Amino acid sequence: MSDVSDQIVSGLSLIVVAQAIAWALLFFILFVTIAPIGLRPRTITWVNLDRSLAFAAMAFFFVLGYSRSAALVALICVIGAGLSELLQFLSPSRHARLPDAMAKSIGAAAGAVVAMVALATSGSMAI
């Protein structure tokens, strides 16, 4: 019996960790999105690739953390990624651009799809 309870606790722990990472990434991304341009971290690769990767990671962890509503969570991440570009209107040193919104949304979609495939292949997806 302890094997089953250990698996449940382990699974719940992974869910909590995925949720914590997802929310931390969201808050970091929102800060970077509306902060003055001087506070934005330097890019590691091309700017749009960095954007895509950040939103891919965020969507990946949100879908893993909230797998019971994976499709809805994925949709919210993709739409939210595009809409996050509008937050740049709150900062005078930033500007919202459609190509940036598209890069963010494509990244979110890719991260969500990877998470959904991972969940489906592990047999723990509950859509």
Stockholm file with secondary structure:
# STOCKHOLM 1.0

chainA/1-127         MSDVSDQIVSGLSLIVVAQAIAWALLFFILFVTIAPIGLRPRTITWVNLDRSLAFAAMAFFFVLGYSRSAALVALICVIGAGLSELLQFLSPSRHARLPDAMAKSIGAAAGAVVAMVALATSGSMAI
#=GR chainA/1-127 SS CHHHHHHHHHHHHHHHHHHHHHHHHHHHHHHHHHSCGGGSCCCSSCHHHHHHHHHHHHHHHHHHHTGGGHHHHHHHHHHHHHHHGGGGGGSTTCCCCHHHHHHHHHHHHHHHHHHHHHHHHHTCCCC
#=GC SS_cons         CHHHHHHHHHHHHHHHHHHHHHHHHHHHHHHHHHSCGGGSCCCSSCHHHHHHHHHHHHHHHHHHHTGGGHHHHHHHHHHHHHHHGGGGGGSTTCCCCHHHHHHHHHHHHHHHHHHHHHHHHHTCCCC
//
